[in-house]
């Protein structure tokens, strides 16, 4: 294919205002453009540009904002962008044209199924193509009926153990493992829906909430930061609980069930640590709502670095325990992602995660009703897809000297889990991530980042519902 053989999909993006002239020019000069197959839709074109780093998610959202502000028809552009988001999410699982074509070459799907699947999957992935993941997707969400998949499993199981049959069996077994994990997850979620949707929504709302006025600053010494279990702190938390519960009632999170959203109570308040440079205490407590008990976290510190007014902020338990639980005798963090540094590490991590499509908070926000009541003020930084990142140990130099691997905990606001539970949801994603230093001195994530991050997100999702993560060979 020549750059001009199939210009319509990219030209449609330009005409819609979803990409700029410069981005369109970048497509035409990209080395892969000449070999691209016919693109099924403009969404496929936009997803390919996202995967190849020619358009970021932020740039896509900014384009939609410009289209809306310009008074143009937003519906078609939004449809393209939302479809592109779905394709990029598949790209992060290795469900791509390459994976679909390999299934066809191995005679695991017929030509008709392949052609239908190519229309619904991205051209390229952000992780290596996975035939097992693609086959599982075909059987659960794609054009392959479960009866045909079950028949395929029986056929492959009965084949003599030649090399090609072994490979076919590996792919089918991997797909079946993913399907079973998905089915277990759905069953667990259905069983826990009534309780977890309410308590989960409360936990997320509390985690991103900010409230002042109940805690005062009475002296200039750092020790004057109110204790985690001080009367003023408890009063502030009780007020926060009432506000969040009222906010949820006004949002009608349970419009049909007739259940009362009870105001939670807080107990077992304790300090994890005191970060002296920031004059901030990290605290945990137990939140009780009805017969449900959940651990929660919060911080107490100044509203501004050198200010006197104090504020209580909701926080993620894993982040608080990592950040405030590993301090030296001077109240400073033991782990600072050396030799990378916290700031450079966080910048590299966010840049590496941006094209994965894992973070879709802006798109999700467009699809949700805007029902903000104003009762609870939220920290915008904590509402980001990747809210917080904290080292949990020292970075280690890789054996080949190519970079450093750092153990981290990442607070990830997961749109998929939020959709399953019917409310916003955050996960603590734990893992060791690789960083390499470029010739320009800038740090970036390693080549294995996309695959590692998506695997750790999957493990966190499964762990949050009590289902062990399944490792499937690519």
Secondary structure, DSSP 8 states (H G I E B T S, - for coil): --TTTT-HHHHHHHHHTSS-HHHHHHHHHSTTGGG----S-HHHHHHHHHHTTSS-HHHHHHHHHHHHHTT---HHHHHHHHHHHHHHHHHTTT-BHHHHHHHHHTTSS-HHHHHHHHHHSBSS-SS---HHHHHHHHHHTSS--HHHHHHHHHHHHTS---HHHHHHHHHHHHHHHHHHHHHHHHHHHHHHHHHHHHHHHHHHHHHHEEEESS-----SSGGGS--TT-HHHHHHHHHHHHHHHHHHHHHTTTTTT-------EEEEEEEEEEEGGGTEEEEEEEEEETTEEEEEEEEEEESSTT-S-EEEEEE-HHHHHHHHSSB-TTS-BS---TTT-HHHHHHHHHHHHHTTT---HHHHHHHS-----SSSEE-GGGGSSEEEEEE-S--EE-TTSS-EEEEEEEEEE-HHHHHHHTS--EEEEEEEEEEEE-TTS-EEE-TTHHHHHHHHHHHHHHHHTT--------
